[in-house]
Amino acid sequence: MSYIKLTVNSNVENLPPQVLRLVYKEVSALAADPPEGIKIYPSEEDITELHTAIEGPEGTPFAGGVFRMRLVLGKDFPAAPPKGYFLTKIFHPNVGHKGEICVNVLKRDWKAELGLRHVLLTIKCLLIHPNPESALNEEAGRLLLEDYAEYASRARLLTEIHAMGGSGGTSGNPHEPADGPQPKKHAGDPNKRAVGAAAQASNGAGVNGSTSSGSSSSNSNIVAKKKTDKKRALRRL
C-alpha cells in the first residue's frame, strides 16, 4: 500500500506574479536538466505542486527502488520552505507514517536562495545518510542506532514491496501525477506470482506423470515456506 494522496489547495492565486515566474523558470530548468537519479513531473495545471521520482541510491536498503515524492509550495514561498511528502511508502527515520519528510532544509535551514534543486538533492542524500536524531519514525530511528541489520532488512523489504516493479522511475514513461499512488503497479505480489507458478506446475503433473507431480509438490512446499516467511516479516512492520 502506498501513502494516500494528500489533498492540498492550489496556491497559484496566492503567489505574486513575480514569484510564479521564478517558480516556472526553475521548474522548467529542473525538468530539462534534472539532478542525477531524479525525474521531474511538472503540472501544467498547478505549478505550486511538483511531483518527482527519486531512485534509491546504490549501497543503501533503498537501492533498486523508485520513490515518488512531491513538493508543495505554500502561499508564503519562497520566504517559507516548501513541504515535502513521500507518496511511496518507505521505512526511514525521517519520513513519517503519512509520508511527511523531516529535514533541516525544509525547516530552520531554509533560505529563499537555496531553490528547489537543492531541496531535491538534500532529500536524496537523506536516503544515504538518515538522521535518527530528528526521527519522525521512532522505530526506524531506534533500529538504525541499535540494530542496523534489522533496520536495513525492514527498509529493503518495504522497498521491494512498494518501490519496485512499476513505471514512473527516472527513465521510461512516468505515472500521471493526478492518478495518485498506484500500489498494484508499484508492487507486484510475489506470493501471487509464486502461487501462479505452482498452479502451472500442478496442471502439468497430469500430463507428465509422477515426476511432474513430485516437482509440483516440491514447488508447493517452497511457496508455502516463502508465504510463511513473508507473513512473519510483514507482521513486524
N, C-alpha and C positions, 0 to 999 in steps of 0.2 A: 504494500500500500504506500502510495506517495502522499506527501502533505496535501491537505485540502487547499485549493487555490484561494488565496486571500482576495477579498473584495475591497478595493481602495478607490475612492472617488478621484477622478482626474483633477490635477492641479493646473492644467493648461491655462484656464481662465484666471487663476490666481497669481501666475507669474508675470512679471513685467515683460514687455516685448523684447527688450534687450537681452534679458536672461534667456528667453526662449530661443533667440537667435544663437546665443552662445552654446546652449544645450544642443540645438540641432546641428551646429557645426561640429561639436565634439563627438556626438553620436555618429554622425556621418563619417568622420575620420576613423572612429573605432571600427565601424562596420567595414570600411575599406582596408584598414590595416590593423586587425585585432592583435592583442598580445598573444604570444605563443601558447597554444593549448586552450584558447578561449574563443568561443564563437559568439557573435553578437546578433540578436534578432530585433532590430528596431521596429517599433509600432508606428504605422502611418497615422493611426487614429489618436494615439496618446504618447507624445514624446517624453512625458514625465515618468513613464514606466518602461524600464529597459530589461528585456529578457536575455539571458545568456546561458551558455552551456560550458562547463569547465571540465576538462579532462583530469581525472585523478592522477597526480604526479607519480612517476615511477619511483619505486623504493618505499612507497607508503602502502598502508592497507587499502587505499582507495584506487590504486593503480588498476587500469583496465576499465574503470567506471566512467560514466559521463553524468555530471551532476548539473541539473537545471537550477537556475537561480534567477532572482530578479532584484533590481534596484528600483526603489520608488522615491522620486524627488518630491519633497513636500513644498508647501507654499512659501516657506522661508529659504528655500535653496537659492543660491549657494551659501548663504550665511549659516544655515544649518545643514548638517550632513544628510545624505540620503539614507534610507533604511534598506537593509539587505535581508533577503529571505531565501533559504534553500527550498526549492519545490520538490526536489528528490530527497527522499529520506536518507539520513546519514547518521552514523554513530560517531559523534565528535564532541569533545568537551565544550567547544564554543558555539555549538548550534543547539538551540532549544528544541523542545518536542513539537513546536509548531513551525519550525524552520527558521526562527529568528536568529540572527548572527550577532555575536558579541565580539567586537574587535575595536581596538582603540581608535583606529582611523574613522570609524563611524560614530565616535563619541568625542572624548576630550581632545584627541589629537587632530581633529578635523580642522582643515584650513581651506578656505574657498579656492585658493590657487592650486590645490592638490589635483583636482579633477577626477573624472570617473575612471580613467585608465589606471591611476594609482590605486583606487579602491579595488578594482578587479584583481590587480596583481597582488595586493595585500591579502585578499580573501583566498587566492590560490596558494599563497605562501602559508596561510593558516592551515591548509591541508597537510603541509610538510612539517610545520612547527606549531602544534597546538599549544595553547596557553592554559594549563589547568588552574592557574590562579584566578582566572575570571570565567570559570566554568558555568555555563547555563545547564549543561547536562552533568550533574554532580557525579553520577555513576561512572560516566566516561572519564571524567577528570580524576576520580579516585583510582580507577583501574590503570590509567596512564601513569600514575605515580607509583602504584603499589604492585601492579602485575601487568607489565607491558604485553606479554604474550597473550594474555586473556583479552586485553583491550584490542590488540591487533586482530585477534580471531573474531571478536564481535564486529569490529569495523569492517573486516573483509567479508563477513557473512552478509551484512546488510548491503554492502557494495554489490555483491553477486546477485542478491535478490532484487534490488531496486534500481541499480545504476548500470546494469549490463544487459545486452541483448536487444536494445532498441535503437532507433534512429534518433536524430536530434543532437548528435555529437558535434565535434569541431570539423567534421567533414561529412559530405553527403547531404541529403535533404533534411532540413530541420522540421521539428514539430511546429505547427501553428501555435503561437503563444496563447491565442484566445481559447484554444482547446483545453488548456489546463493540463495537469499531470496525466500521463497515460500509463497507469500501473500495469495493465496487461501487456502493453507493448514494451515497457521498460524492463519488465522482469518476467520472462517465461518461467513456468513452474517446472523445475527439474523433475519433481515427483511424477507429474503427469506425463512427461516425456518418457521417463523410465517405465511407468506402468504401461504406456502405449507400446513400448518395445517388447515388454514382457508378454503383452497380449498377442503381438505378432508371432512371437516365438511359440506361444501356446497353440495358435492356429496352425502353425507349420508342423506341429507334432503329429497331427492326423495324417499328414502326407508322408513324413519322413520316418515314422515308426518310433520305436522305443528310444533310439539315440536322441532324436529331437525332443522327445518327452523329457528325458533326463536333463538336457540342456535347458529346457523351459523351466523345470523345477529349480535348477541352479540359479537361473536368472531371477526367478521369483523370490528366492531367498535373499539374493543380493539387493533387490529392490526393497524388500521388507526391512532389511537392515539399514539401508540408506534412509528410508522414511522414518524409522525409529530414531536414528542419529539426528536427522533434520528437526524432528519434533522436539527432541531434548534441547537442541541448540536454540530453537525459537522460543522455548519456554523460559530461557534465561534472559531474553531481551526485555 
